[in-house]
Amino acid sequence: MLFHQDANFENLIIHHVGNKSQDEYFTLSDVEVDVASDEVLTSLLMQYFMKPFGKQAEVYRFYHPNDDLEFNEVYSYSKRFFEGQLSFIEYSKSVTKYLFEVSEHPKIKSGEVYVVALENVQLEGEDHRAIGIFKSENKEAYLKVYPQADGLGVNYEEQAININKLDKGVVIVNTESEEGFKVLCLDQTNGSEAVYWKDDFLKLRVRNDNFQQTGNLMKVYKNFVNDKLEEVFELDKADKIDLLNRSMNYFKTKEEFNEEEFNTEVIANPDAASLFKDYKTAFEKEFDSPFQSNFDIAGNAVKKMASSYKSVIKLDKNFHIYVHGKREYLEKGYDEDKGMNYYKLFFENEAE
């Protein structure tokens, strides 16, 4: 997750890019926007650019089909900027002209391109410099009510930008440059033209380091237990929680993930382990993100996933049962006289 609350603008410039296939062109600015002189404008722009990325969990890396990162234009420009080999204005013009070159689908809309340099952007607990490239394509009309001598008047402004609706954006965080940086990407476009931003312009693929391996495996296992396993095995809510608790305990107490060990200690059923292997394979193919049989467990990824592992059984509107372990001390039954289900709990001491 990306935090921008302590971030500051170092630079900001605005260009305009059209659709190449429609014989439109691009317009480049030579002067940066002075955001330091207006605190309100600075705050609004920071909200517009960065707030949408607070909910972006997926982290990407730049890549190139021939495995030479230097052939990825945006990566190359960004690396040279961070290393001081390219000025901010030169950088912003280069990426804007390249964006124009890949804007060839007839449905791609023209729009403003905002390029920003930031400091104190926090990602995964560490502060970094970052570059943001954002594009606004959709405009709206806004009413403005204002006081006048005999009451209130109303006016409007066409072709205005809604700061709560960022169309496209990418934040390139200055860390792990040799591996393709850490990159967050956003695109609100749907349709055949949508791929040009992430695939043609940026050329991104999901990061696959220990953090990603840990988080993705925990996510896939959780979905497997909740959605797939009961298609083959009879499971009640307590059984699912027990399986999730065992997996969470595994990731919290182990330093390294071992597939064979996980299958034995957590899944503890050869048929279920085989089913999970097929489930993982489907994920790997769909997201082009292969799992390793062994990898170091990333504690920050475990902590991040912990909140999504639910360990509560909700019973009508009367009771909640929180299950932290010892599945054998929890029994489920049906009372014929009352015509209701029940849970029986076994314990030694009742807390004050």
Buried (B, 14 or more C-beta within 10 A) or exposed (E): BBBBEEBBBBBBBBBBBBBBEBEBEBEBBEEBBEBEEEEEBBEEBBBBBBBBBEEBEBBBBBBBEEEEBEEBBBBBBBBBBBEEEBEBBEBBBBBBBBBBBBBBBEEBBBBBBBBBBBBBBBBBEEBBBBBBBBBBBEBEEEEEEEEEEEEEEEEEEEEEBEBEEBBBBBBBBBBEBEBBBBBBBBBBBEEEBBEBBBEBBBBBBEBBBBBBBBBBBBBBBBEBBBEBBEEEEEBBBBBBBBBBBBBBBBBEEBEEBBBEEBBEBBBEBEEBBEBBEEBBEEBBEEBEBEBEEEBBBBBBBBEBBEEEBBBEBEBEEEEEBEBEEEBEEBEEEEEEEEEEEEBEEEEEEEEE
